[in-house]
Amino acid sequence: MTCVGTLLGTGIAAASLTMLGKAATGEPWFAYSLPQYTGLVLVCTVSGLAGGLAATRRAWRGPLLPD
């Protein structure tokens, strides 16, 4: 499920940035920039993992409900 979300999110972000570039410069500058795309995927992956780990931090330490 995480991989599907990553792929969908990346597609949405790429389309949005392409349209933003086209509106600002007249050319879809993002569509041809592999370093920007790779950086975007890296930032999304790291922030998603950090958020997921932070949200489940207490669960890793033991039961959430007292016995």
Secondary structure, DSSP 8 states (H G I E B T S, - for coil): -HHHHHHHHHHHHHHHHHHHHHHHHSS-GGGG-HHHHHHHHHHHHHHHHHHHHHHTHHHHHS-SS--
